[in-house]
Amino acid sequence: MSKQLVLISHGRFCEELKTTTEMIMGPQADIHAVALLPEEGPDDFTAKFLDTVKDFEDYLVFADLLGGTPCNVVSRLILEGKDIDLYAGMNLPMVIEFLNASLTGADVDYPKKAVENIVKVNDILAGLSDDEDE
């Protein structure tokens, strides 16, 4: 079994991030989404998360927000001894990098990759117009 990626979030953000990834990269059987819905609490989310990962041998987790319930639930599981790599602040470039790493076997610094993909496009465009003036 290949490495699995579990996306966790408040609301359906994680499900839509998976859908968006599939729009770009095609269907993804190794990506799973566990959403904390408004009517659910931490115990409900814990049960859903554990049910999702119960058959996984190797997986990592991307959470939407550090300190939010989804991240806190998985953090508690880590503190209880579960071997889980957990990253907060997930974004689309991180998910695509996971897929690329799965294909190439490369190690990824996910926080670095996330930061590298936050850019102010206006600055890039301003640089382009400066080059055209020369």
C-alpha atoms as an extended CHARMM CRD file, in Angstrom:
* protein
*
       134  EXT
         1         1  MET       CA              0.0000000000        0.0000000000        0.0000000000  PROA      1               0.0000000000
         2         2  SER       CA              1.3370000000        3.4270000000       -0.8930000000  PROA      2               0.0000000000
         3         3  LYS       CA              1.5150000000        6.3820000000        1.4470000000  PROA      3               0.0000000000
         4         4  GLN       CA             -1.8620000000        7.9460000000        2.1340000000  PROA      4               0.0000000000
         5         5  LEU       CA             -2.6890000000       11.6200000000        2.7050000000  PROA      5               0.0000000000
         6         6  VAL       CA             -5.5320000000       12.6080000000        5.0190000000  PROA      6               0.0000000000
         7         7  LEU       CA             -6.8780000000       16.1490000000        4.7290000000  PROA      7               0.0000000000
         8         8  ILE       CA             -8.7510000000       17.4230000000        7.7980000000  PROA      8               0.0000000000
         9         9  SER       CA            -10.6320000000       20.6790000000        8.2100000000  PROA      9               0.0000000000
        10        10  HSD       CA            -13.4680000000       22.7070000000        9.5860000000  PROA      10              0.0000000000
        11        11  GLY       CA            -16.3710000000       22.3000000000        7.1870000000  PROA      11              0.0000000000
        12        12  ARG       CA            -15.9260000000       20.8430000000        3.7430000000  PROA      12              0.0000000000
        13        13  PHE       CA            -12.6980000000       22.6770000000        2.9010000000  PROA      13              0.0000000000
        14        14  CYS       CA            -10.7490000000       19.3930000000        2.9320000000  PROA      14              0.0000000000
        15        15  GLU       CA            -13.2400000000       17.7200000000        0.5910000000  PROA      15              0.0000000000
        16        16  GLU       CA            -13.1120000000       20.6320000000       -1.8270000000  PROA      16              0.0000000000
        17        17  LEU       CA             -9.3030000000       20.7320000000       -1.6740000000  PROA      17              0.0000000000
        18        18  LYS       CA             -9.2830000000       17.0700000000       -2.7070000000  PROA      18              0.0000000000
        19        19  THR       CA            -11.7630000000       17.8280000000       -5.5050000000  PROA      19              0.0000000000
        20        20  THR       CA             -9.6360000000       20.7290000000       -6.7280000000  PROA      20              0.0000000000
        21        21  THR       CA             -6.5020000000       18.5690000000       -6.6280000000  PROA      21              0.0000000000
        22        22  GLU       CA             -8.2740000000       15.9490000000       -8.7230000000  PROA      22              0.0000000000
        23        23  MET       CA             -9.3370000000       18.6210000000      -11.2150000000  PROA      23              0.0000000000
        24        24  ILE       CA             -5.6270000000       19.3310000000      -11.7720000000  PROA      24              0.0000000000
        25        25  MET       CA             -4.0280000000       15.9190000000      -11.2130000000  PROA      25              0.0000000000
        26        26  GLY       CA             -6.8250000000       13.4260000000      -11.9440000000  PROA      26              0.0000000000
        27        27  PRO       CA             -8.5180000000       10.9800000000       -9.5260000000  PROA      27              0.0000000000
        28        28  GLN       CA             -6.5910000000       10.3770000000       -6.2990000000  PROA      28              0.0000000000
        29        29  ALA       CA             -7.2670000000        7.1510000000       -4.3900000000  PROA      29              0.0000000000
        30        30  ASP       CA             -4.5120000000        7.9250000000       -1.8540000000  PROA      30              0.0000000000
        31        31  ILE       CA             -6.0280000000       11.2160000000       -0.6670000000  PROA      31              0.0000000000
        32        32  HSD       CA             -8.8120000000       11.1740000000        1.9170000000  PROA      32              0.0000000000
        33        33  ALA       CA            -10.8430000000       13.9680000000        3.4780000000  PROA      33              0.0000000000
        34        34  VAL       CA            -12.3000000000       14.1140000000        6.9850000000  PROA      34              0.0000000000
        35        35  ALA       CA            -14.5060000000       17.1450000000        7.5630000000  PROA      35              0.0000000000
        36        36  LEU       CA            -15.6340000000       18.5040000000       10.9240000000  PROA      36              0.0000000000
        37        37  LEU       CA            -19.2080000000       19.5540000000       10.2440000000  PROA      37              0.0000000000
        38        38  PRO       CA            -21.0600000000       22.2450000000       12.2430000000  PROA      38              0.0000000000
        39        39  GLU       CA            -23.2830000000       19.7270000000       14.0330000000  PROA      39              0.0000000000
        40        40  GLU       CA            -20.3130000000       17.5910000000       15.1520000000  PROA      40              0.0000000000
        41        41  GLY       CA            -18.0070000000       17.7920000000       18.1230000000  PROA      41              0.0000000000
        42        42  PRO       CA            -14.4920000000       16.5150000000       18.8380000000  PROA      42              0.0000000000
        43        43  ASP       CA            -15.6840000000       12.9910000000       19.6720000000  PROA      43              0.0000000000
        44        44  ASP       CA            -17.5630000000       12.7160000000       16.3760000000  PROA      44              0.0000000000
        45        45  PHE       CA            -14.5260000000       13.9580000000       14.4800000000  PROA      45              0.0000000000
        46        46  THR       CA            -12.1960000000       11.5590000000       16.3230000000  PROA      46              0.0000000000
        47        47  ALA       CA            -14.4330000000        8.6110000000       15.3930000000  PROA      47              0.0000000000
        48        48  LYS       CA            -14.5510000000        9.6670000000       11.7220000000  PROA      48              0.0000000000
        49        49  PHE       CA            -10.7950000000       10.2030000000       11.5890000000  PROA      49              0.0000000000
        50        50  LEU       CA             -9.9790000000        6.8530000000       13.2150000000  PROA      50              0.0000000000
        51        51  ASP       CA            -12.4150000000        5.0710000000       10.9170000000  PROA      51              0.0000000000
        52        52  THR       CA            -10.7280000000        6.6670000000        7.8830000000  PROA      52              0.0000000000
        53        53  VAL       CA             -7.1900000000        5.6530000000        8.8810000000  PROA      53              0.0000000000
        54        54  LYS       CA             -7.9260000000        2.2710000000       10.4660000000  PROA      54              0.0000000000
        55        55  ASP       CA             -6.4380000000        0.2700000000        7.5690000000  PROA      55              0.0000000000
        56        56  PHE       CA             -3.5900000000        2.6450000000        6.6840000000  PROA      56              0.0000000000
        57        57  GLU       CA             -0.0170000000        1.5410000000        7.3050000000  PROA      57              0.0000000000
        58        58  ASP       CA              1.6810000000        4.7630000000        6.2140000000  PROA      58              0.0000000000
        59        59  TYR       CA             -0.0290000000        8.1420000000        6.1440000000  PROA      59              0.0000000000
        60        60  LEU       CA              0.3740000000       11.7970000000        6.9280000000  PROA      60              0.0000000000
        61        61  VAL       CA             -2.1650000000       14.4500000000        7.7990000000  PROA      61              0.0000000000
        62        62  PHE       CA             -2.6370000000       18.0020000000        6.5760000000  PROA      62              0.0000000000
        63        63  ALA       CA             -4.9000000000       20.1750000000        8.7680000000  PROA      63              0.0000000000
        64        64  ASP       CA             -6.4710000000       23.4890000000        7.8840000000  PROA      64              0.0000000000
        65        65  LEU       CA             -5.6500000000       25.4310000000       11.0340000000  PROA      65              0.0000000000
        66        66  LEU       CA             -3.2200000000       25.1080000000       13.9270000000  PROA      66              0.0000000000
        67        67  GLY       CA             -5.1880000000       25.0980000000       17.1730000000  PROA      67              0.0000000000
        68        68  GLY       CA             -8.5150000000       24.2070000000       15.5910000000  PROA      68              0.0000000000
        69        69  THR       CA            -10.5190000000       21.1500000000       16.5810000000  PROA      69              0.0000000000
        70        70  PRO       CA             -9.4100000000       18.8970000000       13.6810000000  PROA      70              0.0000000000
        71        71  CYS       CA             -5.7370000000       19.6270000000       14.3540000000  PROA      71              0.0000000000
        72        72  ASN       CA             -6.2290000000       19.3340000000       18.1160000000  PROA      72              0.0000000000
        73        73  VAL       CA             -7.9200000000       15.9400000000       17.7830000000  PROA      73              0.0000000000
        74        74  VAL       CA             -5.0020000000       14.5050000000       15.7910000000  PROA      74              0.0000000000
        75        75  SER       CA             -2.4970000000       16.2330000000       18.1070000000  PROA      75              0.0000000000
        76        76  ARG       CA             -4.1260000000       14.4400000000       21.0300000000  PROA      76              0.0000000000
        77        77  LEU       CA             -3.7540000000       11.1060000000       19.1980000000  PROA      77              0.0000000000
        78        78  ILE       CA             -0.0560000000       11.8570000000       18.6870000000  PROA      78              0.0000000000
        79        79  LEU       CA              0.3310000000       12.6580000000       22.3970000000  PROA      79              0.0000000000
        80        80  GLU       CA             -1.3530000000        9.3160000000       23.1610000000  PROA      80              0.0000000000
        81        81  GLY       CA              1.3680000000        7.5440000000       21.1600000000  PROA      81              0.0000000000
        82        82  LYS       CA              0.0500000000        7.3300000000       17.5880000000  PROA      82              0.0000000000
        83        83  ASP       CA              2.7890000000        7.7110000000       14.9670000000  PROA      83              0.0000000000
        84        84  ILE       CA              1.3000000000       10.4490000000       12.7680000000  PROA      84              0.0000000000
        85        85  ASP       CA              3.0340000000       13.2260000000       10.8480000000  PROA      85              0.0000000000
        86        86  LEU       CA              0.7320000000       16.2550000000       11.1500000000  PROA      86              0.0000000000
        87        87  TYR       CA              1.0910000000       19.5640000000        9.3050000000  PROA      87              0.0000000000
        88        88  ALA       CA             -1.2010000000       22.5630000000        9.8710000000  PROA      88              0.0000000000
        89        89  GLY       CA             -1.8990000000       25.3170000000        7.3420000000  PROA      89              0.0000000000
        90        90  MET       CA             -2.5620000000       23.0560000000        4.3640000000  PROA      90              0.0000000000
        91        91  ASN       CA             -2.8140000000       24.4780000000        0.8950000000  PROA      91              0.0000000000
        92        92  LEU       CA             -3.0530000000       23.2130000000       -2.6740000000  PROA      92              0.0000000000
        93        93  PRO       CA              0.7120000000       23.3740000000       -3.4230000000  PROA      93              0.0000000000
        94        94  MET       CA              1.3590000000       21.1040000000       -0.4060000000  PROA      94              0.0000000000
        95        95  VAL       CA             -1.1070000000       18.5080000000       -1.6980000000  PROA      95              0.0000000000
        96        96  ILE       CA              0.3420000000       18.6090000000       -5.2150000000  PROA      96              0.0000000000
        97        97  GLU       CA              3.8410000000       18.2830000000       -3.7570000000  PROA      97              0.0000000000
        98        98  PHE       CA              2.6740000000       15.1890000000       -1.8310000000  PROA      98              0.0000000000
        99        99  LEU       CA              1.5810000000       13.6600000000       -5.1400000000  PROA      99              0.0000000000
       100       100  ASN       CA              4.8360000000       14.5720000000       -6.8800000000  PROA      100             0.0000000000
       101       101  ALA       CA              6.8420000000       13.1030000000       -4.0030000000  PROA      101             0.0000000000
       102       102  SER       CA              4.7650000000        9.9220000000       -4.1820000000  PROA      102             0.0000000000
       103       103  LEU       CA              5.7090000000        9.5650000000       -7.8490000000  PROA      103             0.0000000000
       104       104  THR       CA              9.3950000000       10.4080000000       -7.4650000000  PROA      104             0.0000000000
       105       105  GLY       CA             10.1240000000        9.1200000000       -3.9640000000  PROA      105             0.0000000000
       106       106  ALA       CA             11.5700000000       12.5100000000       -3.0000000000  PROA      106             0.0000000000
       107       107  ASP       CA             11.4530000000       13.8520000000        0.5480000000  PROA      107             0.0000000000
       108       108  VAL       CA              9.4830000000       17.0590000000        0.9480000000  PROA      108             0.0000000000
       109       109  ASP       CA              9.7840000000       19.9350000000        3.3840000000  PROA      109             0.0000000000
       110       110  TYR       CA              6.0520000000       20.7290000000        3.3970000000  PROA      110             0.0000000000
       111       111  PRO       CA              6.2730000000       23.9480000000        5.4510000000  PROA      111             0.0000000000
       112       112  LYS       CA              8.9500000000       25.2850000000        3.1190000000  PROA      112             0.0000000000
       113       113  LYS       CA              6.9160000000       24.2970000000        0.0530000000  PROA      113             0.0000000000
       114       114  ALA       CA              3.8380000000       26.0430000000        1.4580000000  PROA      114             0.0000000000
       115       115  VAL       CA              5.7450000000       29.2660000000        2.1280000000  PROA      115             0.0000000000
       116       116  GLU       CA              7.4670000000       29.2180000000       -1.2810000000  PROA      116             0.0000000000
       117       117  ASN       CA              4.0530000000       29.2810000000       -2.9480000000  PROA      117             0.0000000000
       118       118  ILE       CA              2.7810000000       32.3600000000       -1.1490000000  PROA      118             0.0000000000
       119       119  VAL       CA              3.6330000000       35.2490000000       -3.4230000000  PROA      119             0.0000000000
       120       120  LYS       CA              2.2550000000       38.6790000000       -4.1690000000  PROA      120             0.0000000000
       121       121  VAL       CA              1.5540000000       38.4460000000       -7.8830000000  PROA      121             0.0000000000
       122       122  ASN       CA              1.5380000000       42.2490000000       -8.2530000000  PROA      122             0.0000000000
       123       123  ASP       CA              5.2450000000       42.2750000000       -7.3960000000  PROA      123             0.0000000000
       124       124  ILE       CA              5.9840000000       39.6530000000      -10.0450000000  PROA      124             0.0000000000
       125       125  LEU       CA              3.9880000000       41.5960000000      -12.6270000000  PROA      125             0.0000000000
       126       126  ALA       CA              5.7290000000       44.8420000000      -11.6550000000  PROA      126             0.0000000000
       127       127  GLY       CA              9.0580000000       43.1050000000      -12.2110000000  PROA      127             0.0000000000
       128       128  LEU       CA              7.9300000000       41.9950000000      -15.6520000000  PROA      128             0.0000000000
       129       129  SER       CA              6.9130000000       45.4960000000      -16.6660000000  PROA      129             0.0000000000
       130       130  ASP       CA             10.2710000000       46.8230000000      -15.4260000000  PROA      130             0.0000000000
       131       131  ASP       CA             12.0330000000       44.2870000000      -17.6700000000  PROA      131             0.0000000000
       132       132  GLU       CA              9.9450000000       45.3850000000      -20.6610000000  PROA      132             0.0000000000
       133       133  ASP       CA             10.9260000000       49.0450000000      -20.0790000000  PROA      133             0.0000000000
       134       134  GLU       CA             14.6140000000       48.2430000000      -20.4980000000  PROA      134             0.0000000000
